[in-house]
Amino acid sequence: MPVLNSIAEMEAEMKGWRRYLHAHPELGLDCHGTAAFVAERLRDFGVDEIHEGVGRSGVVGLIRGRDAGPTIGLRADMDALPMTETTAAPHASTVAGRMHACGHDGHTTMLLGAAKYLAGTRNFAGTVALVFQPGEETGEGGPAMLADGLMDRFGITQIYALHTSPKHDLGCFVTRSGPFMAAVSDFDIRIRGRGGHGARPEETRDPVAAALTIGNALNTILARNTAANDQLVLSITQIHAGSAHNVIPAEAYIGGTIRSYRPEIQDLAKRRLREICEGCAAAMGVTVEIGGQIDLAPTVNDPKATRFAISVAREVSGADRVEGDYPPLMGSEDFGAMLAERPGAMLFLGQGVGPSVHETDFDFNDAAAPIGASYLARLVERALNGG
């Protein structure tokens, strides 16, 4: 089964939605304008219930089928990134320093397209919960919607999501059962000592020397605390200290990220990071403060749900265009928090090979929207009509 005819007929309309969203990006949990746009479209489609303000600015729409049955959730993220766009597209961001560089404008559009189709046909027994989520890039949105009772409040029994991929040909799907995307824990290490003249380091408690020691020592977590097949990444991505050649500063900062696929490995790395920081600090006469804002679970696809999602993707794009055992990714997704509460799966949908997500010249390919919308719609019809 290729793209559904009625969804193919929406292609121009979907392109209009997507390009409007692209031109008006919002960040984090504050996606109020995007949420209002989504809610207005859902009202136009005749969606049965629309709940706004879930997880601050999230939207949940409910469409009831022709008969009673369980509820399946479909999730799309809405937020953008704090980046300056360089595409020069006619629909480029109108907000300085913000852009949709990860395809969330396309994700929202695909779910809107599926919503319009499902509200018009209702060829299923049960309910579909349309979950439009803010704050994926900050890792806050999924947990915030869950804290507002997403699963129990709307009776969701399983949940699915799509993410665009500019590394695969248009219409290809990739996924895998089990761990698909990594857990992520970012870290902020603030080192405080006593500054002084660069010519008299013996009078200081040098936080720069401590930062260098800590940075080198953190590499031993991978080399000496985990096995080679534990698939752990620890990257230091920021070091900040000092303002002059002849001044030893009083403070230094290290920032970075830890990623793995297993909670016990993630916990081990975080514990060892703290022990190393505190031990080095004590040895060098400085103090450390360790923090971090993002701490997300891995995205683990349910085996049964993944097999089902793959079968639907094959109906839409053909068996030769669906990879069901794709290597796990070290990128992260707060959709993992939802999969920790309900079975489901995330798939990536190819939009054609081009600039990567999180690059300033990335743009969602509108030709992918009808394919994704058809997949989501068919997923509901299959899941809520006996599979």
Secondary structure, 3 states (H helix, E strand, C coil): CCCCHHHHCCHHHHHHHHHHHHHCCCCCCCCHHHHHHHHHHHHHHCCCEEEEEECCCEEEEEEECCEEEEEEEEEEECCCECCCCCCCCCCCCCCCCCECCCCHHHHHHHHHHHHHHHHHHCCCEEEEEEEEECCCCCCCHHHHHHHCCHHHHHCEEEEEEEEEECCCCCCCEECCCEEEECEEEEEEEEEECECEECCCHHHCECHHHHHHHHHHHHCHHHHHHCCHHHCCEEEEEEEEECCCCCEECCEEEEEEEEEECCHHHHHHHHHHHHHHHHHHHHHHCCEEEEECCCEECCEEECHHHHHHHHHHHHHHHCHHHEECCCCCECCCCCHHHHHCCCCEEEEEEECCCCCCCCCCCCCCCHHHHHHHHHHHHHHHHHHCCCC
